[in-house]
Amino acid sequence: GQQLNQSPQSMFIQEGEDVSMNCTSSSIFNTWLWYKQEPGEGPVLLIALYKAGELTSNGRLTAQFGITRKDSFLNISASIPSDVGIYFCAGQTDSWGKFQFGAGTQVVVTP
Amino acid sequence: DAGITQSPRHKVTETGTPVTLRCHQTENHRYMYWYRQDPGHGLRLIHYSYGVKDTDKGEVSDGYSVSRSKTEDFLLTLESATSSQTSVYFCAISEWGGDGDEQYFGPGTRLTVT
């Protein structure tokens, strides 16, 4: 079953606010990926992290690979309406191994 | 865009009928995956392939089989569809991103079993 805990499950925020979400696991990962999924589409890769402590940005998105290698965080700054969607984390323990996925954080942005 | 297409994009079928979903990729990726996505469960791995004719089970493989006779095609078959297999099915590939794996998804197939 699913071994990644992603929180929060949903967020209702106003345009311009910052958003934070995280994933935690009992396992140590060597890769963390963050995705965004919009209705009727497949998940789209936003950020990939490969080293403990790594901080990577993609526009207004910033993700961090936790020092313990058991968690990761995604921040969205100055949210806009098009940030609406479900954000997923994925973790991998071995190279070329299988990924585990979080259940997702649904983000709703109101004007 | 990792050059992944899925067909059909939508399908409605009756309980007990066989169903085959196709995943096609154009960039010669070795690793391919089939997931299902259901509310409250996120993405769950059904089967994956690490080369032509090389496949293995994921966490929810019961009731599903796969085949990969060519690098570019990975087929998922429901031998006798059940209502519990109503779901959205995603194909994915793994690609080396320079420092590690990156996984890319197709657009999905919405399957309804009545």
Interface residues (C-beta under 8 A of the other chain):
Chain A: G1 Q2 N30 T31 L33 Y35 G40 E41 G42 P43 V44 L45 A48 Y50 K51 F88 A90 Q92 S95 W96 K98 F99 F101 G102 A103 G104
Chain B: Y31 Y33 G40 H41 G42 L43 R44 L45 Y48 Y50 G58 E59 F90 S94 G97 D99 G100 D101 E102 Q103 Y104 F105 G106 P107 G108
